C-alpha cells in the first residue's frame, strides 16, 4: 500500500493526536517566525538609521601625542606652554580630507572670543551687580564653522536665519553672522561692518592688541533662547554668540591666515558607512595628516542611540529562535517516540507483510511534515500580530534602559585640552532611540520558518524513528512492549 495513503488514513483516523501535533508545531513555528520578523524589522531599522545619520569620525589634536613628538612648544621650547605650529590643524588639510569618497558630508569648527570694537558694544540688558569684575567674561563668543547649517542649533531648529545668508565653505575670512539682539543693540543690518578686537589674553610681558578688526555682517539669526531677565555674563548670553569662518577666528586670535587657511580645532566627517573608516584614515594620511597627532576616532553615538535598543531586541529574538527550535525538536522527538511505542503492533504487522523499514520511517515523516505544513500556514496568519506585540513590549524596555544609560554617561575627554576637561558639545543634533518596529511578513521570512519547521520535523522524526530500522517483526508481535 502506498505510504502516503497510509499516512493520510492515520492522520484522519486519529484527529485528536493530529490536532495535538499540529498545535504544538503551530506554537513552535509562530515563535520562530516572530523571531525572524523581529530580526528583519531590526535590520531594516538599522539600515534606515545608517542612511539618515551616518557615522561621524572626529579629527582633533591629541596634545599628549604632540608633546611626546617634541612639538608641544613654540620655537622648539623657547616658550614652554605655548603650542607651536605643529599643533595647528589647518583648514586646507581638512578640505582635502573632506573630498574623500568615504565622506558623505563634513564640517569643522574653531573657537575663540572677541571684544567689541571701539564703536560697538555687547548685548547686556541687565548690567553686572555693583562691585563685580566682569573683565574676564565681557566677550563675544566666536565660533568658526565650515557650514552654519551643520551647527546643531540650526539643524534642530533652535536657531534660524532671519536675514542674509549663513557661513558656507565659500565664505570669506572677514564675514560674520550675528544674533538679532546684538544687531539691534549696535543698529546693524546685513552689509554693515562689525568691528572686534582680539579677546584672548596675551602671553606674560606682552601687551594686548587693541586694533579693530573689521567684519562684514552677511547674516542675522534668531536664537531660540530668550533673555533670562537677570544678569548673565556677556560671554554666556546666547545673543553674544557669533559665527565666522575658521579663517575669521584665526584673524580674531591674531594669527596670520596663510594660503593653507586658518586653524581648525575639530573636524567631523560623516561617513557613508561605518566600515569606511579605514578608507578615510588612508585618505587623511595621503592628504598629509599625522595619524598620531591628529587621530581619527569614530563617534557613532547617534547611530547607536537610534538602533541600540532595537539591536538588543533583535538579539533577544535570535536567542529565542534557537531556544524554541532546540526545545521544540526535543519535545516533538519525545512525543513521536511515545507514538511509535504505541504503534509497535501496527509496525510489526506491516513488517511481517513485507513492508520495507525505510518506507515505514517515511510514512511517519510524511505524517509529521503534513502537520508541519499546516502549522506554517497558521503561523503565517498570526505571527505578525504576535511579533508586533512581543517586539513592542521588549523594545519599550530596551528604550527605557538606553535612556537611563545615556543620562548616566559623562562627557568625553577632550584630548586637545591640556586640562583634560570634557569635550565641547558636538555639532550634531540629539536623537531619540527607535521606539517602534515595522513588522512585515515577507516571502523570505516564510521560507526561513518553513525550512526551520521542516528541519525540526525531520530531526524529531528520524532520531527516534531510527529504532524502526532495528525492529524484528517476530519480536514485536510475540513480545509486545
C-alpha positions, 0 to 999 in steps of 0.5 A: 500500500502506498505510504502516503495513503497510509499516512493520510488514513492515520492522520484522519483516523486519529484527529485528536493526536493530529490536532495535538501535533499540529498545535504544538508545531503551530506554537513552535513555528509562530515563535520562530517566525516572530523571531525572524520578523523581529530580526528583519524589522531590526535590520531594516531599522538599522539600515534606515538609521545608517542612511539618515545619520551616518557615522561621524569620525572626529579629527582633533589634536591629541596634545599628549601625542604632540608633546611626546613628538617634541612639538608641544612648544613654540620655537622648539621650547623657547616658550614652554606652554605655548603650542607651536605650529605643529599643533595647528590643524589647518583648514586646507588639510581638512578640505582635502580630507573632506573630498574623500569618497568615504565622506558623505558630508563634513564640517569643522569648527574653531573657537575663540572670543572677541571684544567689541570694537571701539564703536560697538558694544555687547548685548547686556540688558541687565548690567553686572551687580555693583562691585563685580569684575566682569573683565574676564567674561565681557566677550563675544563668543566666536565660533568658526564653522565650515557650514552654519547649517551643520551647527546643531542649533540650526539643524534642530531648529533652535536657531534660524536665519532671519536675514542674509545668508549663513557661513558656507565653505565659500565664505570669506575670512572677514564675514560674520553672522550675528544674533538679532539682539546684538544687531539691534543693540549696535543698529546693524543690518546685513552689509554693515561692518562689525568691528572686534578686537582680539579677546584672548589674553596675551602671553606674560610681558606682552601687551594686548592688541587693541586694533579693530578688526573689521567684519562684514555682517552677511547674516542675522539669526534668531536664537531660540533662547530668550533673555533670562531677565537677570544678569548673565555674563556677556560671554554666556548670553546666547545673543553674544554668540557669533559665527565666522569662518575658521579663517575669521577666528584665526584673524580674531586670535591674531594669527596670520591666515596663510594660503593653507587657511586658518586653524581648525580645532575639530573636524567631523566627517560623516561617513557613508558607512561605518566600515569606511573608516579605514578608507578615510584614515588612508585618505587623511594620511595621503592628504598629509595628516599625522595619524598620531597627532591628529587621530581619527576616532569614530563617534557613532553615538547617534547611530547607536542611540537610534538602533541600540535598543532595537539591536538588543531586541533583535538579539533577544529574538535570535536567542529565542529562535534557537531556544524554541527550535532546540526545545521544540525538536526535543519535545516533538522527538519525545512525543513521536517516540511515545507514538511509535511505542504505541504503534509497535503492533501496527509496525510489526504487522506491516513488517511481517507483510513485507513492508520495507523499514525505510518506507515505514520511517517515511510514512511517519515523516510524511505524517509529521511534515503534513502537520508541519505544513499546516502549522506554517500556514497558521503561523503565517496568519498570526505571527505578525500580530504576535511579533508586533506585540512581543517586539513592542513590549521588549523594545519599550524596555530596551528604550527605557534602559538606553535612556537611563544609560545615556543620562548616566554617561559623562562627557568625553575627554577632550584630548586637545585640552591640556586640562583634560576637561570634557569635550565641547558639545558636538555639532550634531543634533540629539536623537531619540532611540527607535521606539517602534518596529515595522513588522512585515511578513515577507516571502523570505521570512516564510521560507526561513520558518518553513525550512526551520519547521521542516528541519525540526520535523525531520530531526524529531522524526528520524532520531527516534524513528531510527529504532524502526530500522532495528525492529524484528517483526517476530519480536514485536508481535510475540513480545509486545512492549 
